[in-house]
Amino acid sequence: LDARNVAPTQEVIAKRCCEAQIANLIQFDEPLPNEPVKPELVLQLLDRVGSPASMAQAGSRFFGFVTGGSLPAALAANWLAAA
């Protein structure tokens, strides 16, 4: 953990390296698809675009938050699974 930065270092901030990575998050701003998307493609997008703009965590089971909307069918399935 000592070698892994939790937040950008002053050197990175001075170079403004993070600005491009954070600006790149705009790729997540897209309309909902009309057809299902393969999970592999979603994970690839999260890794390619989201990972460079994320912060390290020490927890071994914490992989970050993904906040977003929910499709009505997915929400209903969650309710049924939790009941």
C-alpha positions in Angstrom: 0.0 0.0 0.0 2.9 2.4 0.6 3.7 2.4 -3.1 0.1 3.0 -4.2 -1.3 6.5 -4.0 -4.8 7.0 -2.7 -5.2 10.4 -4.3 -3.1 12.1 -7.0 0.3 13.3 -5.8 1.3 16.9 -5.9 3.5 16.1 -8.8 0.5 14.7 -10.8 -1.6 17.6 -9.8 1.1 20.0 -10.9 1.3 18.3 -14.3 -2.5 18.3 -14.5 -2.4 14.7 -15.7 -5.7 13.9 -14.0 -7.7 16.5 -15.9 -7.8 14.5 -19.1 -8.7 11.3 -17.3 -11.6 13.0 -15.4 -12.7 14.8 -18.6 -12.7 11.4 -20.3 -15.6 10.3 -18.0 -17.9 12.1 -20.4 -17.9 8.8 -22.3 -20.3 7.5 -19.7 -22.9 10.1 -20.6 -24.8 8.3 -23.2 -28.5 7.4 -23.8 -29.8 4.1 -22.6 -29.4 1.5 -25.3 -32.5 0.0 -26.9 -30.9 -3.5 -26.9 -28.9 -5.4 -24.2 -25.2 -4.7 -24.1 -22.7 -7.6 -23.4 -21.4 -7.5 -19.9 -17.8 -7.8 -21.2 -18.2 -4.5 -23.1 -19.5 -2.7 -20.0 -16.6 -4.0 -17.9 -14.1 -3.0 -20.6 -15.6 0.5 -20.7 -15.5 0.7 -16.9 -11.8 -0.4 -16.9 -10.7 1.7 -19.8 -12.4 5.0 -18.9 -13.3 4.6 -15.2 -10.1 3.1 -13.7 -7.7 5.9 -14.7 -10.0 8.4 -13.0 -10.5 6.4 -9.8 -8.8 6.5 -6.4 -7.1 3.6 -4.8 -8.7 1.9 -1.8 -7.1 -0.3 0.9 -10.1 -2.5 1.3 -9.6 -5.9 -0.4 -13.3 -6.2 -1.3 -14.0 -2.6 -2.3 -13.9 -2.1 -6.1 -15.5 1.3 -6.2 -19.0 2.7 -6.5 -20.9 2.7 -9.8 -23.8 5.1 -9.5 -26.4 5.1 -12.2 -30.0 4.6 -13.1 -32.0 1.4 -13.1 -34.2 -0.1 -15.7 -37.7 -0.9 -14.3 -37.3 -4.6 -15.0 -34.0 -4.7 -13.1 -35.5 -2.8 -10.2 -38.5 -5.2 -10.1 -36.1 -8.2 -10.2 -34.2 -6.7 -7.3 -37.4 -6.4 -5.3 -38.4 -10.0 -6.0 -34.9 -11.3 -5.1 -35.0 -9.3 -1.8 -38.5 -10.4 -0.8 
